[in-house]
Amino acid sequence: MGILKKSKSELHKEWHEKHHRWHDEPHEHLHGIHEIHHRHKDEFRLCHKYLIWLRPMAFLINILIIYFIFKVVGIKAITIFFAAIFTAKEIAHLYIYWRLEKRIMKPIESLKTGVEQIAKGNYEVRIEKKVYNEIGILIDEFNKMAEKLEQGEKLKKEYEENRKTLIANISHDLKTPITSINGYVEAILDGVAHSPDTINSYLKTIHSNIDYINRLIDDLFLFSKLDMQKVDFKFEKVKIKPFMQDLMEEFAFVLGEKNIKFSFTDKIEREIEVNIDGKRIYQTTRNIIGNAVKYGDKENLAISIELINEKDHIKIIISDNGPGIAPDKIPYVFDRFYRIDTERTKDLMSTGLGLAIAKEMVEAHGGEISVQSILSEGSTFIVELPIVI
Protein backbone atom coordinates (compact mmCIF):
# COMPACT_ATOMS: atom_id res chain seq x y z
CA MET A 1 0.00 0.00 0.00
CA GLY A 2 1.59 3.22 -1.00
CA ILE A 3 1.44 6.87 -0.97
CA LEU A 4 3.98 9.39 -1.86
CA LYS A 5 7.71 9.59 -1.57
CA LYS A 6 9.16 10.34 1.82
CA SER A 7 9.77 13.83 2.94
CA LYS A 8 11.51 12.94 6.24
CA SER A 9 8.86 11.13 7.95
CA GLU A 10 6.41 14.04 7.55
CA LEU A 11 8.91 16.39 6.03
CA HIS A 12 7.33 19.77 6.47
CA LYS A 13 5.91 18.97 9.77
CA GLU A 14 9.02 17.20 10.87
CA TRP A 15 11.06 20.20 9.79
CA HIS A 16 9.25 22.40 12.34
CA GLU A 17 9.23 19.69 14.95
CA LYS A 18 13.02 19.37 14.96
CA HIS A 19 13.32 23.01 16.00
CA HIS A 20 11.33 22.32 19.20
CA ARG A 21 13.22 19.14 19.97
CA TRP A 22 16.11 21.27 21.21
CA HIS A 23 14.23 21.91 24.44
CA ASP A 24 13.72 18.23 25.10
CA GLU A 25 17.37 17.31 25.65
CA PRO A 26 18.00 14.61 28.29
CA HIS A 27 18.44 15.65 31.92
CA GLU A 28 21.94 14.18 31.82
CA HIS A 29 23.00 16.92 29.44
CA LEU A 30 21.66 19.64 31.76
CA HIS A 31 23.28 17.94 34.72
CA GLY A 32 26.60 17.97 32.85
CA ILE A 33 26.31 21.70 32.27
CA HIS A 34 25.74 22.30 35.99
CA GLU A 35 28.79 20.20 36.81
CA ILE A 36 30.90 22.31 34.45
CA HIS A 37 29.68 25.41 36.29
CA HIS A 38 30.75 23.91 39.62
CA ARG A 39 34.11 22.58 38.40
CA HIS A 40 35.23 25.70 36.55
CA LYS A 41 35.16 29.26 37.77
CA ASP A 42 33.48 31.96 35.76
CA GLU A 43 36.29 33.27 33.55
CA PHE A 44 34.52 36.51 32.80
CA ARG A 45 33.69 37.18 36.43
CA LEU A 46 37.28 36.60 37.55
CA CYS A 47 38.69 38.87 34.86
CA HIS A 48 36.06 41.48 35.61
CA LYS A 49 36.85 41.41 39.33
CA TYR A 50 40.54 41.68 38.62
CA LEU A 51 40.16 44.71 36.36
CA ILE A 52 37.71 46.54 38.62
CA TRP A 53 38.85 45.70 42.15
CA LEU A 54 42.20 43.95 42.37
CA ARG A 55 44.29 46.46 40.41
CA PRO A 56 43.05 49.56 42.33
CA MET A 57 43.43 47.68 45.62
CA ALA A 58 46.91 46.54 44.66
CA PHE A 59 47.81 50.14 43.78
CA LEU A 60 46.69 51.40 47.19
CA ILE A 61 48.53 48.62 49.00
CA ASN A 62 51.69 49.40 47.02
CA ILE A 63 51.47 53.07 48.04
CA LEU A 64 51.15 52.12 51.71
CA ILE A 65 54.06 49.70 51.50
CA ILE A 66 56.25 52.28 49.74
CA TYR A 67 55.40 54.86 52.40
CA PHE A 68 56.24 52.40 55.16
CA ILE A 69 59.59 51.40 53.55
CA PHE A 70 60.51 55.04 52.90
CA LYS A 71 59.94 55.91 56.54
CA VAL A 72 61.74 52.89 58.00
CA VAL A 73 64.38 51.64 55.49
CA GLY A 74 65.24 54.31 52.93
CA ILE A 75 65.51 55.12 49.22
CA LYS A 76 67.63 52.10 48.14
CA ALA A 77 65.19 49.59 49.52
CA ILE A 78 62.35 51.41 47.76
CA THR A 79 64.16 51.07 44.42
CA ILE A 80 64.67 47.34 44.92
CA PHE A 81 61.06 46.98 46.01
CA PHE A 82 59.79 48.80 42.90
CA ALA A 83 61.87 46.58 40.64
CA ALA A 84 60.48 43.46 42.30
CA ILE A 85 56.92 44.76 42.19
CA PHE A 86 57.22 45.78 38.54
CA THR A 87 58.64 42.38 37.57
CA ALA A 88 55.95 40.49 39.48
CA LYS A 89 53.25 42.72 38.01
CA GLU A 90 54.42 42.16 34.45
CA ILE A 91 54.63 38.41 34.98
CA ALA A 92 51.11 38.44 36.42
CA HIS A 93 49.84 40.51 33.51
CA LEU A 94 51.46 38.22 30.97
CA TYR A 95 49.87 35.22 32.67
CA ILE A 96 46.45 36.88 32.74
CA TYR A 97 46.69 37.98 29.10
CA TRP A 98 47.83 34.49 28.08
CA ARG A 99 44.92 32.99 29.96
CA LEU A 100 42.48 35.48 28.42
CA GLU A 101 43.84 34.77 24.95
CA LYS A 102 43.69 31.00 25.34
CA ARG A 103 40.44 30.58 27.25
CA ILE A 104 38.34 33.52 26.08
CA MET A 105 39.63 35.50 23.08
CA LYS A 106 40.53 32.59 20.76
CA PRO A 107 37.31 30.64 21.50
CA ILE A 108 35.28 33.81 20.92
CA GLU A 109 37.13 34.38 17.64
CA SER A 110 36.28 30.80 16.64
CA LEU A 111 32.64 31.44 17.51
CA LYS A 112 32.68 34.65 15.47
CA THR A 113 34.09 32.76 12.47
CA GLY A 114 31.48 30.03 12.91
CA VAL A 115 28.63 32.57 13.02
CA GLU A 116 29.93 34.19 9.84
CA GLN A 117 29.95 30.79 8.13
CA ILE A 118 26.39 30.12 9.29
CA ALA A 119 25.34 33.54 7.95
CA LYS A 120 26.78 32.54 4.56
CA GLY A 121 24.73 29.35 4.57
CA ASN A 122 27.52 26.93 5.50
CA TYR A 123 25.72 24.77 8.04
CA GLU A 124 28.45 22.12 8.02
CA VAL A 125 30.75 24.31 10.12
CA ARG A 126 31.74 22.96 13.56
CA ILE A 127 33.96 24.51 16.23
CA GLU A 128 36.53 22.45 18.07
CA LYS A 129 36.02 22.66 21.82
CA LYS A 130 39.27 23.31 23.70
CA VAL A 131 37.99 25.01 26.84
CA TYR A 132 35.56 23.82 29.51
CA ASN A 133 34.19 27.08 30.83
CA GLU A 134 31.17 29.15 29.82
CA ILE A 135 32.69 29.67 26.35
CA GLY A 136 32.95 25.89 26.04
CA ILE A 137 29.24 25.62 26.79
CA LEU A 138 28.55 28.22 24.09
CA ILE A 139 30.63 26.20 21.64
CA ASP A 140 28.64 23.06 22.47
CA GLU A 141 25.37 24.89 21.89
CA PHE A 142 26.68 26.46 18.68
CA ASN A 143 27.63 23.04 17.32
CA LYS A 144 24.18 21.68 18.21
CA MET A 145 22.56 24.66 16.52
CA ALA A 146 24.68 24.18 13.40
CA GLU A 147 23.76 20.49 13.30
CA LYS A 148 20.04 21.28 13.59
CA LEU A 149 20.33 23.90 10.87
CA GLU A 150 22.17 21.46 8.63
CA GLN A 151 19.50 18.82 9.16
CA GLY A 152 16.77 21.39 8.55
CA GLU A 153 18.40 22.55 5.33
CA LYS A 154 18.67 18.97 4.08
CA LEU A 155 15.01 18.40 4.94
CA LYS A 156 14.03 21.60 3.20
CA LYS A 157 15.84 20.62 0.02
CA GLU A 158 14.36 17.13 0.13
CA TYR A 159 10.94 18.58 0.84
CA GLU A 160 11.11 20.94 -2.13
CA GLU A 161 12.43 18.19 -4.39
CA ASN A 162 9.57 15.93 -3.40
CA ARG A 163 7.07 18.72 -3.93
CA LYS A 164 8.24 18.91 -7.54
CA THR A 165 7.86 15.13 -7.80
CA LEU A 166 4.38 15.41 -6.33
CA ILE A 167 3.37 18.00 -8.93
CA ALA A 168 4.67 15.77 -11.73
CA ASN A 169 2.82 12.75 -10.33
CA ILE A 170 -0.42 14.66 -9.84
CA SER A 171 -0.19 15.99 -13.39
CA HIS A 172 -0.03 12.37 -14.55
CA ASP A 173 -2.91 11.36 -12.29
CA LEU A 174 -5.07 14.14 -13.71
CA LYS A 175 -4.07 13.64 -17.33
CA THR A 176 -4.96 9.93 -17.39
CA PRO A 177 -8.68 10.24 -16.53
CA ILE A 178 -9.05 13.44 -18.56
CA THR A 179 -7.65 11.66 -21.62
CA SER A 180 -10.05 8.77 -21.01
CA ILE A 181 -13.02 11.12 -20.66
CA ASN A 182 -12.06 12.95 -23.82
CA GLY A 183 -11.81 9.68 -25.77
CA TYR A 184 -15.25 8.43 -24.70
CA VAL A 185 -16.89 11.80 -25.34
CA GLU A 186 -15.41 11.93 -28.83
CA ALA A 187 -16.62 8.37 -29.48
CA ILE A 188 -20.15 9.35 -28.50
CA LEU A 189 -20.08 12.57 -30.53
CA ASP A 190 -18.66 10.79 -33.58
CA GLY A 191 -21.41 8.21 -33.43
CA VAL A 192 -19.08 5.29 -32.77
CA ALA A 193 -21.37 4.14 -29.99
CA HIS A 194 -24.80 3.43 -31.45
CA SER A 195 -26.61 1.22 -28.97
CA PRO A 196 -28.03 2.66 -25.72
CA ASP A 197 -26.14 0.01 -23.72
CA THR A 198 -22.80 1.06 -25.20
CA ILE A 199 -23.52 4.74 -24.65
CA ASN A 200 -24.62 3.99 -21.09
CA SER A 201 -21.37 2.07 -20.50
CA TYR A 202 -19.34 4.98 -21.85
CA LEU A 203 -21.22 7.44 -19.65
CA LYS A 204 -20.59 5.28 -16.56
CA THR A 205 -16.88 5.23 -17.34
CA ILE A 206 -16.88 9.01 -17.83
CA HIS A 207 -18.72 9.44 -14.54
CA SER A 208 -16.22 7.22 -12.71
CA ASN A 209 -13.29 9.19 -14.08
CA ILE A 210 -14.90 12.51 -13.14
CA ASP A 211 -15.58 11.14 -9.67
CA TYR A 212 -11.92 10.14 -9.39
CA ILE A 213 -10.76 13.62 -10.47
CA ASN A 214 -13.06 15.23 -7.89
CA ARG A 215 -11.66 13.05 -5.12
CA LEU A 216 -8.12 13.74 -6.24
CA ILE A 217 -8.73 17.49 -6.18
CA ASP A 218 -10.44 17.24 -2.77
CA ASP A 219 -7.52 15.28 -1.34
CA LEU A 220 -4.99 17.70 -2.84
CA PHE A 221 -6.86 20.64 -1.34
CA LEU A 222 -7.12 18.90 2.01
CA PHE A 223 -3.47 17.87 1.91
CA SER A 224 -2.45 21.47 1.22
CA LYS A 225 -4.52 22.72 4.15
CA LEU A 226 -3.01 20.07 6.41
CA ASP A 227 0.41 21.12 5.17
CA MET A 228 -0.33 24.68 6.30
CA GLN A 229 -2.13 23.49 9.44
CA LYS A 230 -5.29 25.31 8.41
CA VAL A 231 -7.83 22.48 8.48
CA ASP A 232 -10.92 23.28 10.51
CA PHE A 233 -12.18 20.32 12.51
CA LYS A 234 -15.76 20.15 13.76
CA PHE A 235 -15.52 17.87 16.77
CA GLU A 236 -18.61 16.53 18.48
CA LYS A 237 -19.46 13.71 20.85
CA VAL A 238 -20.59 10.75 18.78
CA LYS A 239 -21.84 7.30 19.76
CA ILE A 240 -19.34 5.15 17.95
CA LYS A 241 -21.50 2.03 17.41
CA PRO A 242 -24.27 3.61 15.26
CA PHE A 243 -21.73 5.90 13.58
CA MET A 244 -19.61 2.97 12.43
CA GLN A 245 -22.68 0.96 11.45
CA ASP A 246 -23.83 3.71 9.09
CA LEU A 247 -20.32 4.12 7.72
CA MET A 248 -19.90 0.41 7.09
CA GLU A 249 -23.20 0.14 5.23
CA GLU A 250 -21.95 2.69 2.72
CA PHE A 251 -18.62 0.90 2.22
CA ALA A 252 -20.36 -2.47 1.96
CA PHE A 253 -22.46 -1.09 -0.89
CA VAL A 254 -19.49 0.51 -2.75
CA LEU A 255 -17.25 -2.54 -2.37
CA GLY A 256 -20.08 -4.90 -3.23
CA GLU A 257 -20.43 -3.20 -6.61
CA LYS A 258 -16.78 -4.03 -7.24
CA ASN A 259 -17.30 -7.67 -6.15
CA ILE A 260 -14.97 -7.19 -3.19
CA LYS A 261 -15.67 -9.31 -0.12
CA PHE A 262 -16.36 -7.07 2.86
CA SER A 263 -17.24 -7.75 6.48
CA PHE A 264 -17.73 -5.63 9.58
CA THR A 265 -17.67 -6.91 13.16
CA ASP A 266 -18.70 -4.76 16.11
CA LYS A 267 -17.14 -6.19 19.28
CA ILE A 268 -18.09 -3.31 21.56
CA GLU A 269 -20.69 -4.47 24.06
CA ARG A 270 -21.74 -1.13 25.54
CA GLU A 271 -22.38 2.26 24.01
CA ILE A 272 -19.24 4.41 23.91
CA GLU A 273 -18.83 8.05 22.97
CA VAL A 274 -15.87 9.55 21.15
CA ASN A 275 -15.09 13.17 20.32
CA ILE A 276 -14.60 13.17 16.54
CA ASP A 277 -15.18 15.00 13.30
CA GLY A 278 -17.29 12.42 11.49
CA LYS A 279 -16.36 13.68 8.03
CA ARG A 280 -12.63 13.34 8.75
CA ILE A 281 -12.95 9.84 10.19
CA TYR A 282 -14.91 8.87 7.07
CA GLN A 283 -12.06 10.23 4.92
CA THR A 284 -9.51 8.33 6.99
CA THR A 285 -11.36 5.04 6.62
CA ARG A 286 -12.00 5.64 2.92
CA ASN A 287 -8.32 6.36 2.26
CA ILE A 288 -7.18 3.17 3.99
CA ILE A 289 -9.75 1.06 2.17
CA GLY A 290 -8.88 2.84 -1.08
CA ASN A 291 -5.25 1.77 -0.76
CA ALA A 292 -6.34 -1.80 -0.07
CA VAL A 293 -8.43 -1.79 -3.24
CA LYS A 294 -5.66 -0.17 -5.25
CA TYR A 295 -3.01 -2.76 -4.44
CA GLY A 296 -5.16 -5.83 -3.74
CA ASP A 297 -6.00 -8.79 -5.94
CA LYS A 298 -8.91 -7.62 -8.07
CA GLU A 299 -10.24 -11.17 -8.37
CA ASN A 300 -10.01 -12.30 -4.77
CA LEU A 301 -9.74 -9.17 -2.59
CA ALA A 302 -11.28 -9.32 0.88
CA ILE A 303 -11.48 -6.47 3.39
CA SER A 304 -12.63 -6.79 6.98
CA ILE A 305 -13.15 -4.19 9.68
CA GLU A 306 -13.40 -4.76 13.42
CA LEU A 307 -14.51 -2.29 16.07
CA ILE A 308 -13.20 -2.99 19.58
CA ASN A 309 -12.49 -1.03 22.74
CA GLU A 310 -9.52 -1.25 25.10
CA LYS A 311 -9.46 0.75 28.33
CA ASP A 312 -9.55 4.43 27.34
CA HIS A 313 -9.72 4.13 23.56
CA ILE A 314 -11.49 2.37 20.71
CA LYS A 315 -9.79 0.63 17.82
CA ILE A 316 -10.88 0.46 14.20
CA ILE A 317 -8.97 -2.47 12.71
CA ILE A 318 -8.94 -2.57 8.90
CA SER A 319 -7.46 -5.74 7.37
CA ASP A 320 -6.99 -6.97 3.81
CA ASN A 321 -5.53 -10.00 2.05
CA GLY A 322 -3.46 -7.92 -0.36
CA PRO A 323 0.23 -8.22 -1.30
CA GLY A 324 1.43 -6.80 2.00
CA ILE A 325 4.25 -4.34 2.63
CA ALA A 326 7.97 -5.11 2.78
CA PRO A 327 9.43 -4.78 6.31
CA ASP A 328 11.92 -2.09 5.23
CA LYS A 329 9.07 0.05 3.86
CA ILE A 330 6.64 -0.22 6.78
CA PRO A 331 8.25 2.65 8.79
CA TYR A 332 7.62 5.05 5.90
CA VAL A 333 4.11 4.27 4.69
CA PHE A 334 2.59 7.21 6.58
CA ASP A 335 5.31 9.67 5.63
CA ARG A 336 4.58 12.58 3.39
CA PHE A 337 5.74 12.24 -0.19
CA TYR A 338 6.53 8.55 0.22
CA ARG A 339 5.42 6.08 -2.41
CA ILE A 340 5.95 2.32 -2.32
CA ASP A 341 5.05 1.54 -5.90
CA THR A 342 7.34 2.77 -8.65
CA GLU A 343 4.63 2.74 -11.29
CA ARG A 344 1.80 5.22 -11.45
CA THR A 345 -1.37 3.19 -11.00
CA LYS A 346 -4.90 4.49 -10.75
CA ASP A 347 -7.90 3.10 -8.96
CA LEU A 348 -11.17 4.93 -8.72
CA MET A 349 -11.13 4.74 -4.91
CA SER A 350 -7.54 5.83 -4.38
CA THR A 351 -5.75 9.12 -5.08
CA GLY A 352 -2.29 8.18 -3.82
CA LEU A 353 -2.40 10.63 -0.91
CA GLY A 354 -4.43 8.38 1.36
CA LEU A 355 -2.21 7.25 4.21
CA ALA A 356 -0.43 10.58 4.69
CA ILE A 357 -3.80 12.29 5.09
CA ALA A 358 -5.12 9.47 7.30
CA LYS A 359 -2.21 9.91 9.72
CA GLU A 360 -2.76 13.67 9.90
CA MET A 361 -6.47 13.16 10.57
CA VAL A 362 -6.05 10.57 13.31
CA GLU A 363 -3.37 12.56 15.14
CA ALA A 364 -5.58 15.66 15.01
CA HIS A 365 -8.13 13.60 17.00
CA GLY A 366 -5.51 12.80 19.64
CA GLY A 367 -5.28 9.25 18.35
CA GLU A 368 -2.72 7.01 16.69
CA ILE A 369 -2.52 4.97 13.51
CA SER A 370 -0.24 1.99 12.91
CA VAL A 371 0.21 -0.85 10.45
CA GLN A 372 1.16 -4.52 10.61
CA SER A 373 1.91 -6.39 7.42
CA ILE A 374 3.33 -9.62 6.05
CA LEU A 375 4.37 -9.91 2.41
CA SER A 376 1.95 -11.96 0.30
CA GLU A 377 -0.48 -12.25 3.24
CA GLY A 378 -1.95 -8.80 3.65
CA SER A 379 -1.92 -5.74 5.87
CA THR A 380 -3.76 -4.53 8.96
CA PHE A 381 -4.20 -0.84 9.77
CA ILE A 382 -5.17 0.06 13.33
CA VAL A 383 -6.81 3.41 14.11
CA GLU A 384 -7.00 4.27 17.81
CA LEU A 385 -9.28 7.05 19.06
CA PRO A 386 -9.68 8.21 22.69
CA ILE A 387 -12.95 7.54 24.49
CA VAL A 388 -14.89 10.41 26.08
CA ILE A 389 -14.93 9.68 29.80
Secondary structure, 3 states (H helix, E strand, C coil): CCCCEECCCCHHHHHHHHHHHHHHCCHHHHHHHHHHHHHCCCHHHHHHHHHHHHHHHHHHHHHHHHHHHHHHCCHHHHHHHHHHHHHHHHHHHHHHHHHHHHHHHHHHHHHHHHHHHHHCCCCCCCCCCCCCCHHHHHHHHHHHHHHHHHHHHHHHHHHHHHHHHHHHHHHHHHHHHHHHHHHHHHHHHCCCCCCHHHHHHHHHHHHHHHHHHHHHHHHHHHHHHHHCCCCCCCCEEEEHHHHHHHHHHHHHHHHHHCCCEEEEEECCCCCCEEEECHHHHHHHHHHHHHHHHHHCCCCCCEEEEEEEEECCEEEEEEEECCCCCCCCCHHHCCCCEECCCCCCCCECCECCCHHHHHHHHHHHCCCEEEEEEECCCEEEEEEEEEECC
